Amino acid sequence: MHEPQYRSGNKKIRPFAQSAQVTARGCSRLLERVLTDFSADLPYARAMDKVVEHYGIVIAESTLRRVTMRHAGQIHKYSQGAPQGLPNALTGKQAVIVQTDGTMVPTVQSSTTAGDKRKGKSVQWAEAKVSLAHVAGSKEMSFAATLQGDVKLAGKQLRKCARRVGFGKGHRAHGLGDGAPWIARQVKENFGQQGSYLVDYFHVCDYLNAAAQGIAKEPSQRQAWLDQQKTRLKTDGLNALLNELQAHLESPETPEDMAPVRCCWRYLSQRQDQLDYASAISQSLPIGSGEIESAHRYLVQKRMKLPGAWWSPENAEHMLALRVCRANNEWRSYWSTHYRYAA
């Protein structure tokens, strides 16, 4: 293809390049969107193959990475603003389900003093904190995630997710998590009297199952005991359950790793205000945090925990923002407005 070019003094004018918004070794907006779309889901090498397969264009892997991370960084910046597209307010009887949890992402840090950046690297696992919210009975969710931010930022993101689906004054937030103290604390700090928090029921059952091993010897007796305690959990029988565990506590001399009953009793007794499953069941609210566990898999792990993949913390943060943008259905909004500021 021959491209007409003109000169005006010392300035070169390229009408086609200007009208197509293409620069030397650059990509059009449409092509950048394609590259970013593929790379958000696939390793750059596989995304490169997809571009060839679908469009017959050979793009260097380094170009895919450069374009994708540039837009991911801009999306991260764009996501720091106020929630977009708030829906109508909820009715007074509706509750918002809020969940947050951490999942580990492999990261790598390069030494700032080493002359050769290939040397002096250190690898570690960093916790990506993922949040979600949705109206009870609705499958439409709002997501947020951070890797470099602390638990306070995760709490703010959780409230932002709730606001995005309509949470406001007079509404209730029903929180769920795996029992980590920071999750319960953030629900309390960000929702106050409007919020309540439950430890994931199935997480508690893991402790009960371990305790059952130390209480009943026969499998049939063990299952019967376990079923009885699960029923107590769901029917306001927490005191009876704690008394049952206390009656079978191991001796103080028993090592911690050999005292499952004591561990279970201590875990439950320290979280009595987070075990009101009967109330949640009576209001048709969930008692398990499976939604946030699933979100870890399709939002974070599917792209960022691939074999051999290690991320710089900043790139991991930006890739999280990119994947959250798509999950929140803000992908089209970004490309129709904010993409042009990604320099």
N, C-alpha and C positions, 0 to 999 in steps of 0.2 A: 504494500500500500504506500502510495506517495502522499505526503502531507504538504500542502501549500504553506509557505512561510513568507513573511514580509518583514521589511526593516523600516524603522523610523528613526533615523540618526543611528545611534549605537544600540538601539533597543530592537530586539527580535520579537516579532508578533506572530503567534501561532493560533489562528482562529479556531481550528478544530480542537486543539488541546484545551483552549479556554472554554469553549462551549461544552465540551464533554467533561470539564473539570478534572482533567488528567494531567499529571506532571511526569517528567522523565523518571522512569523506574517506579512510577506510582500506579495506583489502581483507581478506577472509577468508584463512585459511591455504591453502585449496585454490586460491583465485584467485591468491594470491601465488606459489604453486608454478607455476601455469600461466604467469603473466607472466615469471617467471624462466626457465622452460623455453624459451619462445619466444625471449626476448631473449638467451639464451646462444648461440643459433645465428644470429639475424637482427639487422639494424639495428633500432633501436627503432621507427622508422616502419613498417617491414614487419611487425614483431611486433605492433604495434597493429592492423594490418589483419587479421592472422591471428586475433587475439582476437575481432574483430568477425565474421569469417567462421565461426569454429567455435562461438562462444558467444553471439553477438549482443550483446556488451557493448562499449560505447565507453569506452575508458580513455585518458586523456591520455598522450602520449608521455613527458612529464616524470614521470608516475607510474610508468610502466614502468621508466624509468631509475632512479628513486629506489628502488623495490622491489628491482630486480635488483642494483644495486650494494650495497645494504644486506646482502642475503644473500650476495653474492659476498665482501664483506668478512668476514662471519662464517665462511664456508667457508674463507677464507684463514687465519683464526685457528684454526679447527678442524683444519686440515691440518698445523699446526706440531707436533702431538703425535706420539706413537709410532705406528708403522705399525699399521693396523687389520686384524684378521682374518688374521693370519699363518697360512699353510697348514702342512701337515706338513713336516718337514725333508726335504731332498733326500737321495737315495741318494748314496753316495760317488762314484759314477761320473758323476753328472750335473754339468753346468756351467751357470752362469747367464750369459746374454748381457747385457752392459751397454753402453749407448751414450749419449753426450751430445753436444750440438752447439748452436751459437747461430744464431738467426735474427733479422733486424732488424724492429723494430716502430716505427711513427711515433708520436712523443710530442710533447707541447707543455707548456711551462712558462710560467706567468703571473708577471709581475713582482710582487714583494712590496711594492714602493714606489709603483707606479702606483695612483692613486685609482680609475681606471676599469679594471676587469679585462679589458676588451676590448682594451686597449692594453698595450704592453710585453710582448707574448707572443714567445716564441722556440720554434722547432720544431727537432727533431733526431731522428735515428734511434737507438734504444736496442736493445741486444742482449738478447733473451729466450733464456735458456739452458734447453733442454729435455732431460730425461733419461728413459730407459726401461730396463726390465729384464724378462727372461722366461727361463724354463727352456729349455735347448736342446731343440728338438723340439716345444715347446709354443707355441701362438699367443696364450695369455693373458698380457697384458702389464701391467706397473705403470708409471705415468707420474709425472713431477714437472716443475715449471717455475718459473722465477723471472726477473723482469726487473730488479728493484732490487737483488737479491742479487749478490754477487761470485762469482768462480769457486770459492772455497772452499765457499760455500753450495751451489753446483751439484754439487760433489763429494759433499757430505754427502747431498744429495737423491738422487744416483745410488746411494749405498750404501743409503739408505732404500728405494729401489725394489727393490734386490736382496734386502733383508731381507723385503720384503713378499711376494716370490715364493718364499721359503724359504731364502735364502742364510744360512749360519752357519759355525761353526767346522768346518774340514776340507773345505769346499767350494771350488770354483774359480770365479773370475769371468773371463770372456773378453770383454775390452773392444775396442771398435771406434770409430774416429773418422776425421776428415778430415786428420789430420796436424798440427792446431793444437797447439802445445806444452802449453797449459794442460790439454787433455783428457788427454793421456798422463800429465801430472803428477798430476792428480786421481785417475786410476785407481790410480796407484802409491801415493799418500798414503792412499787410503781402502780399498785391498784388499791392499796390501803383497805378501807372498810368495804370497798366494792369488790374485793377479790377474796377468793378462797383457794385452798391448795390441798390436793390429795397426792400422796405417794402412790405411784403406779401399783395397782393391785397385784399384778403378776410378779412384780419385783418383790413384794412382801411375801408372796407365796413361795418364792425361792428360799427365803429364810425359814418359813414354816416347814418346808419339805426337808431342809437340813436338820431342823429340830426333831422332826418325826423320826429320823434315822436313829437319834439318840434316845428316844423315849420308848418306841415300840420295836420289838425284835422281829415279830412275824409280819410278813408283807401285808396280810389281810388286816391285822390290827393297826398297822402303820397307816394304811389307806383310810380306814375308818376314823382314826384319830385326826388325820389331815382333813378329811371331809367335814368333820365336826367343827374344826377351827375355822375353816373357810366360811362355813355357814355363820359362825359367830361374827366374823369380820363383816359380813354383809348385812347382819341383822342387829346391829347395836350391841353386840356381845363382847366388846373389847375387854371389859374388866374381867369377865369370866375367862377369856383367853389368856390374859396376863397372869391371872391366878393359877391357871393350869400350867403355864410355863414355869412359874415360880416354884411350883410344887416339885418340878423335876430338874431344878438347877443343878449343875455339876458343882462339885466341891471347889472352894477357892483355890486349891492347889492345882487343879486341872489346867493345863496350858490352854491359852486362848484358842489355838487352832484345833483343839480337841474338845471344845465346849460349845457345840452348835446351839444348845438350848439357851445357854447364858447369852450368846451373841444375839439370838432372836429376841429374847426378852428385853435386852438392853436397847436393841434397835427400835422395837415397837414402843417401849415405855418412854423413849425420848421423843417420839413423834405422835403422841396420842391425838393431838389436835389436827393431824394430817391424815387420819384414817376413818373419816366419817363416810364410809361407802354407802351406808343405809340411806342417808339423806340424798346423795347423788343419784342412787338408783331410783328413789321415789320421784325424782324430778326428771328422770330419763336422761341423765347426764352421764358421760363416759367415766369409767374408773380405771382405764388403762391408757398408757401413753404410747401406744403402737404407732400413732400417726407421726410422731417426731422421730421414732426409730426408723420408719420407712423413709422419711425425708432425708435422713443421713445417707441412705443408700442412693436415692435417685438425684439428690441435690448436690452432694459432696463427693461421696465415694466413687460413684460411677465415672467421674472425670479426673478426680484428684488423688485417688489411691490406686493408680495403675501400676503394674509391675515395673520397677526401675525408675519410676517418676519421683523426682524431688523438686520442690518449689522454693523459690525465695519467698520470704514472708510477704513482701509487697505484692509479688505476682499472684500468690495464693489468695490474698485479700481481694485483689481485683478480679480474679477468675470467679471467686465466690459471688461477687457483685454482679458479674455478667450472667451467671446461671440463675441467680435470684431474680434478676430483671426479666428473664424469659419465663420463669415460673410464675411471676406476678402479672404476666400478660402486659408488660410495659415495653416489650421489644419493638413493636411498631411505633409507639410514641417516641422512643429514643431516635429511631432512624428518620422520623418525619420532622424532628425538631433539633435535638441536642447533638446529633452526630457531627454537625458542621463545626462544632467547637473543639473537636478532638484533633489537636495539632501535634 
